[in-house]
Amino acid sequence: MNENRVVIVEDHVLLSQAIGVLVNSFERFKVLYLCKNGKELVTKLKTLENIPDIVLMDVNMPIMNGIETTQYLKEHYPKIKVIALSVEEDEEVIIKMLRAGAKGYLLKDVEKSILETALNEVINHGYYHTKDVSDILVNTLSENYKKSKNVLRERELEFLKLLCTELTYKEIAEKMFLSPKTIDGYRDALFSKLEVKNRIGLVVYAIKHKIFKV
């Protein structure tokens, strides 16, 4: 059975090494090497033998952070799957990582079994989101999509696409030539239709169903 090659990008060396030991204990996975930042990873990837299947990516790093690095990989190495591994629980950070191309977002205090599940799910199905980060966001998206795909209006779809950018709600209103109150109405209507509770849920929905392509 072929092993899936994993690279860990983390600026804390001891933590990086500890994660490496965990990953190497999983069946079907092998750590290829460790990097301290995105720039070091980009340099390593110039050698064909150094191209992994999965990158476990810290978000906050010096020189080249996780968001910038994930975006670079999406553009230059689209077959590499990125899983964010971070202490950041901030909604905007999670959105930025998903938009940059991350296939999963784990918190660093995640249990060993969840990390192994995430690696397998990303390899087998292309994405994974933990219960802590997004259970309330994606728990019924597939069924909701089947029920709602024919009732999402054109302007709602436009709103969803803009929601996946860095624009604020006020800026989205200006771009769509609508009042902030109308935009709030679109947001609340989509919360109800898609059964999600915040902006992250809408972004995950849009990415998952290719309304917004990362």
PAMI-486538 format. One record per atom (N, C-alpha, C): x, y, z. Coordinates in steps of 0.001 Angstrom, whole numbers, plus 500000, padded with zeros to 6 digits. Layout:
<recs>
XYZ/...
</recs>
This chain:
<recs>
500846498807500000/500000500000500000/500889501254500000/500621502157499075/501420503376498986/501155504295500178/502223504921500648/502087505883501729/501859507281501171/501001508030501833/500769509424501458/501810510296502155/502437511147501387/503549511943501906/503030513272502458/503472513579503665/502999514757504387/504173515669504723/503961516965504545/504928517974504973/504267518837506046/505015519150507088/504508519994508166/505202521347508109/504412522413508016/504950523776507963/504525524470509257/505484524652510151/505203525144511510/506477525781512055/506358527006512576/507567527712513009/508056527319514403/507247526609515167/507689526097516462/508244524686516272/509559524560516401/510237523316516037/509758522123516866/509656522291518185/509248521168519028/507835520695518681/506947521631518448/505577521285518077/505563520585516728/506345521096515800/506440520496514475/506932519054514559/507942518838515383/508487517488515544/507465516557516193/506725517069517172/505716516259517852/504593515856516890/504173516811516055/503144516499515048/503684515462514069/504957515585513716/505580514631512808/505566513218513356/505850513080514656/505820511759515300/504415511167515219/503406511995515463/502015511543515378/501678511048513975/501997511886512988/501654511540511603/502357510250511175/503601510084511573/504342508873511206/503778507612511866/502998507808512917/502382506652513588/501101506203512889/500610507012511961/499385506677511246/499687505735510074/498804504784509879/498923503897508730/498685504698507446/499513504450506438/499381505073505119/499948506487505032/500547507007506115/501093508363506062/502550508408506527/503322509247505853/504745509387506177/505143510857506045/505828511378507068/506295512755507008/507536512832506118/507469513692505129/508550513841504162/509645514755504725/509229515893505272/510151516822505917/509352517894506655/510057518717507435/509453519810508193/509969521143507663/509108522165507698/509522523516507298/509113524506508380/509888525585508513/509605526594509533/508695527706509025/508570527832507702/507708528870507134/507415528560505678/506535529357505085/506129529114503709/507253529262502703/508135530211502934/509237530428501998/510137529205501915/510394528592503065/511213527380503088/510532526260502309/509211526155502448/508466525132501702/508554525370500202/508328526613499787/508379526949498356/509731526577497760/510793526829498495/512132526471498030/512276524962497891/511786524221498875/511872522757498849/511119522164497665/509975522750497328/509112522197496284/509725522274494892/510796523015494731/511472523100493430/512116521781493042/512309520905494033/512819519557493778/511647518598493717/511506517875492623/510350517012492373/510100516026493511/511169515463494061/511034514462495118/510455515044496408/510447516360496504/509963517013497725/508496517406497677/507801517055496612/506391517432496479/505507516419497223/504795516869498258/503967515954499066/502542515835498548/501788514962499196/500357514843498913/499564515841499763/500013516014501009/499319516883501955/500325517778502668/499913519017502919/500689519921503767/499837520284504980/500378520042506173/499756520537507399/500336521920507639/499503522932507536/499964524316507441/499560525162508647/500557525691509356/500275526686510384/499796527965509694/499039528784510382/498534530025509797/499474531195510068/499828531376511322/500671532510511703/502140532106511730/502883532547510717/504312532250510623/505036533477510089/506306533631510444/507083534745509895/507465534482508446/507894535512507760/508417535477506384/507325535238505348/506640534100505433/505543533786504497/504515532984505274/503368533603505575/502406532951506456/501578531879505747/500711531228506521/499952530108505990/498976530476504899/498351531642505020/497393532070504002/498101532330502681/499195533063502732/499981533353501519/500515532070500884/500997531164501723/501578529916501222/500517529030500593/499347528962501236/498250528151500699/497795528685499346/497704530000499231/497350530624497956/498378530281496880/499649530327497249/500736529993496308/500607528538495839/500324527645496776/500192526232496408/498997526018495482/497899526713495755/496714526572494896/497037526957493457/497862527989493302/498189528486491962/499282527675491264/500251527183492022/501414526528491412/501470525014491613/500833524511492674/500829523070492951/499415522655493369/498462522750492466/497053522531492831/496737521121493331/497601520150493054/497338518784493513/497691518587494979/498484519496495538/498825519402496960/497627519858497789/497213519023498733/496071519350499586/496570519950500902/496014521098501255/496433521808502463/495390521647503565/495865521280504753/495022521294505944/495624522318506902/494851523315507263/495332524306508223/495364523681509613/496431523960510345/496568523476511718/496973524680512549/496023525224513315/496242526543513903/495603526680515276/496028527689516019/495368528049517279/494285529092517024/494238529618515800/493308530689515451/491878530170515299/490954530736516083/489541530394515953/488744531552515364/489444532606514962/488793533799514433/488108533507513109/486870533962512987/486061533698511792/486748534178510516/487322535366510549/487943535920509351/489157535110508917/489927534606509881/491111533797509561/490697532492508891/489662531863509438/489177530605508858/488680530834507434/487928531915507234/487425532240505906/488574532446504923/489594533185505356/490739533454504476/491468532170504095/491621531257505038/492299529992504729/491473529143503767/490161529102503971/489297528348503056/489330528949501658/489272530284501603/489305530960500314/490646530765499618/491710530699500406/493048530491499832/493203529089499263/492346528160499701/492391526817499129/492545525685500121/492537525970501416/492668524905502415/491494523938502337/491784522661502448/490749521633502363/490217521233503739/490839521770504779/490391521492506135/490993522503507077/490415522606508279/490917523558509262/490823522900510631/491975522589511210/492039521938512516/492649522876513544/492171522777514778/492809523492515873/493930522629516439/494975523258516937/496164522513517351/495940521615518565/494850521831519291/494570520952520430/493692519768520023/493599519537518718/492778518446518203/493329517100518669/492443516149518871/492879514832519310/493539514066518163/494408513137518539/495173512346517575/494252511649516567/493166511091517052/492253510354516172/491612511272515132/491327512522515522/490731513476514593/491731513872513519/492987514054513909/494027514379512936/494157513269511900/494142512027512356/494237510893511431/493015510840510518/491849511061511081/490621511085510281/490686512178509224/491152513352509631/491244514481508701/492161514156507526/493307513569507804/494248513203506732/493604512215505767/492938511207506313/492291510207505458/491141510792504654/490345511659505288/489208512255504590/489661513165503448/490708513933503687/491202514831502643/491768514030501469/492451512940501765/492968512077500693/491820511412499929/490837510904500657/489773510110500036/488623510938499461/488321512066500105/487139512832499703/487420514290499352/488631514757499620/488993516087499158/488861517209500163/488184516960501303/488050518014502304/487687517406503653/487909518170504716/487496517745506058/487405518964506964/486328519053507753/486175520139508716/485801519544510072/486510519936511127/486259519355512440/484944519828513025/484476519078513980/483253519435514694/483421520771515401/484584520982516024/484833522221516759/484721523445515860/485232523331514655/485269524489513764/483981524666512982/483413523575512493/482332523787511537/481176522795511542/480957522099512623/479832521171512653/478521521894512380/478341523053513024/477098523802512828/477026524441511448/478172524442510744/478202525109509445/477860524171508292/478258522891508416/478154522006507260/477332520750507509/476672520655508682/476047519387509049/474941518939508104/474262519868507447/473204519436506522/473324520108505162/474536520486504777/474689521253503536/474234520474502305/474576519205502240/474219518438501042/472716518380500845/471985518062501924/470534518000501819/469949519384501577/470507520378502249/469997521734502064/470203522211500638/471325521788500046/471591522209498671/470548521622497725/470219520351497923/469217519718497073/467879520451497190/467562520887498418/466280521554498643/466290522999498164/467486523621498210/467513525069497989/468075525504496640/468722524592495907/469429525027494699/468491525654493678/467206525226493684/466258525772492721/465571527037493227/465807527385494505/465126528556495045/466104529686495377/467398529454495229/468348530550495423/468233531498494237/467916532729494535/467740533708493464/469092534179492940/469060534768491752/470293535222491111/471057536215491988/470323537121492629/470975538122493474/471549537485494745/470896536435495225/471428535717496378/472728535012496019/472781534444494822/474006533803494357/475127534824494204/474788535997493678/475773537072493544/476291537480494924/475360537598495874/475735537945497241/476662536887497837/476359535614497608/477186534521498123/478616534602497581/478740534882496303/480073534983495691/480869536126496310/480224537268496488/480903538432497074/481254538185498541/480448537368499193/480684537055500594/481994536295500788/482440535616499740/483665534826499807/484917535676499596/484730536942499337/485866537851499183/486128538533500524/487054539477500529/487378540191501759/486472541397501992/485495541604501137/484599542751501286/483781542653502570/483559543797503195/482659543851504345/481218543844503834/480262543649504748/478854543684504345/478498545041503735/479048546101504303/478776547450503792/479322547597502372/480523547079502134/481133547167500794/480376546306499788/479867545165500239/479052544310499360/477784545063498955/477179545741499908/475970546530499622/476250547584498557/477391548257498678/477757549294497703/478000548677496328/478647547526496298/478963546877495020/477705546377494315/476715545967495104/475464545459494534/474420546569494368/474817547814494721/473903548960494642/472626548728495450/472824548192496662/471720547920497561/471992548573498912/470960548712499713/471141549277501038/471699548199501971/472434548602503010/472915547630503999/471781546802504600/470608547425504752/469463546702505305/469023545562504382/469057545808503063/468697544764502100/469712543636502139/470989543991502253/472048542980502339/471868542131503592/471517542779504693/471234542032505926/470087541050505701/469132541469504889/468009540595504574/468440539379503767/469320539587502777/469867538466502011/470601537498502932/471445538066503799/472238537245504721/471324536398505614/470336537036506228/469455536325507144/468614535274506410/468215535587505177/467437534627504391/468273533394504068/469549533604503744/470431532477503428/470768531673504686/470917532356505819/471107531634507077/469964530645507277/468752531108507010/467567530273507210/467489529155506172/467690529504504890/467585528513503816/468623527405503939/469839527801504270/470951526848504269/471231526273505651/470478526764506636/470604526287508013/472031526422508539/472610527590508337/473906527912508925/473732529168509778/474747529463510600/474558530520511585/475504531703511437/476463531613510528/477387532736510390/478020532758509005/478893533733508790/479504533939507472/480351532750507044/481044532131507996/481865530966507650/481003529884507015/479824529659507586/478930528640507046/478540528920505604/478266530186505303/477904530563503930/479085530382502985/480292530737503462/481488530580502626/481754529106502344/481676528266503382/481883526824503209/480878526266502202/479625526697502331/478569526254501408/478914526638499970/479293527904499772/479593528399498426/480764527666497803/481794527377498619/482962526658498102/482615525217497796/481907524572498724/481580523159498560/480737522900497324/479836523836497013/478922523632495900/479305524451494659/480592524876494681/481186525500493493/480481526778493037/479776527419493957/479239528756493681/480393529741493638/481371529498494525/482634530256494507/483758529242494377/484596529405493360/485673528448493113/486981528949493715/487615528079494521/488896528436495127/490032527933494242/
</recs>
